[in-house]
């Protein structure tokens, strides 16, 4: 079982990095780094997971913990999903949930 490095504990705060598995917990890891990480954390993320895997997790497993600017930065700049119609209500906190 491979673990994220200890230097990511600041962004993966809810679980000790020794208890996280890079594959099993990739949804949590990817979204936490995108929503709260720094540029060096993004670098580790893109070195650890394939771009296809990262986009798949971001688009198919919504995570309601992004601030509006961060959501748009990740979606449009980091992932290049400018033409995507992702519903920000499923990602951005402080926006009522999209039910249904």
C-alpha positions in Angstrom: 0.0 0.0 0.0 1.4 3.4 -1.1 0.8 6.4 1.0 0.9 10.1 0.2 4.0 11.9 1.5 3.9 13.4 5.0 4.3 16.9 3.5 0.7 16.6 2.3 -0.7 16.3 5.8 -1.5 20.0 5.8 -4.1 19.4 3.0 -5.1 15.9 4.0 -5.8 16.9 7.5 -8.8 14.7 8.3 -6.8 11.5 8.1 -3.2 10.7 8.9 -1.3 10.2 5.6 0.0 6.9 7.0 -3.6 5.6 6.9 -4.3 6.8 3.3 -3.8 4.6 0.3 -3.0 6.4 -3.0 -5.4 4.2 -5.0 -8.2 3.5 -2.5 -8.4 7.1 -1.3 -7.7 8.9 -4.6 -11.1 10.7 -4.7 -10.4 12.3 -1.3 -6.8 13.0 -2.1 -7.4 14.6 -5.5 -10.3 16.8 -4.3 -8.6 17.8 -1.1 -5.4 18.9 -3.0 -7.4 20.7 -5.6 -9.6 22.5 -3.1 -7.0 23.4 -0.5 -3.5 22.6 -1.9 -0.6 24.7 -3.0 1.2 24.6 -6.4 3.8 22.1 -5.1 0.9 19.9 -4.0 -0.6 20.1 -7.5 2.8 19.1 -8.9 2.8 15.9 -6.7 -0.8 15.2 -7.8 0.0 15.3 -11.5 3.2 13.2 -11.0 1.2 10.6 -9.0 -2.0 10.2 -11.1 -2.5 10.2 -14.8 -4.2 13.3 -16.3 -7.1 11.1 -17.5 -7.6 9.6 -14.0 -7.6 13.1 -12.4 -10.2 14.4 -14.9 -12.3 11.3 -14.4 -12.3 11.8 -10.6 -13.0 15.5 -10.8 -15.9 15.2 -13.3 -17.5 11.9 -12.1 -17.2 12.2 -8.3 -18.3 15.7 -7.3 -16.9 17.1 -4.0 -18.7 20.0 -2.4 -15.8 21.7 -0.8 -14.5 24.2 -3.3 -14.7 28.0 -3.1 -16.0 29.5 -6.4 -12.6 30.9 -7.6 -10.8 27.7 -6.8 -13.4 25.6 -8.6 -13.1 27.7 -11.8 -9.3 27.7 -11.6 -9.1 23.9 -11.3 -11.9 23.3 -13.9 -10.8 25.8 -16.5 -7.1 26.4 -16.0 -5.6 23.2 -14.5 -7.8 20.7 -16.3 -8.8 22.7 -19.4 -12.5 21.9 -19.0 -13.7 25.3 -20.3 -16.5 23.8 -22.4 -17.6 21.4 -19.7 -21.1 22.0 -18.2 -20.2 20.8 -14.7 -22.8 22.0 -12.2 -20.9 24.2 -9.8 -23.7 23.6 -7.2 -22.2 20.1 -6.8 -18.7 21.4 -6.1 -18.9 24.9 -4.5 -19.7 25.2 -0.8 -22.1 27.8 0.3 -24.3 27.2 -2.8 -27.5 25.2 -2.2 -27.1 21.6 -3.2 -28.4 20.5 -6.6 -30.9 17.8 -5.7 -32.0 15.4 -8.3 
